[in-house]
């Protein structure tokens, strides 16, 4: 697993015109001077066409806790859900449980 985060990977893809395939993404990252970690993370994605940056973000493997603030309950929900083949488990959609939502709303007041 690459020691980078999603923002670094996406920053390396600023000049990409989507849809784009894995090879195009790797070429764009190399052209932008992306770090070896970013290029390694992109080499680990499934070889398919990506419609937008969000699809890339959901498919790239990075440290699960690098830039996501998920609770244990959300991690458990991600593990229970199926996902797109090749999609990293920890990047699947996982809403906050109702109790956490209520606590979050109280904190915002």
Secondary structure, DSSP 8 states (H G I E B T S, - for coil): -BS--HHHHHHTTTT--SSEEHHHHHHHHHHTT--HHHHHHHHTS-SSEESSHHHHHHHS-B-TTSS----HHHHHHHHHS--STT--GGGS-----HHHHHHHHHHH-
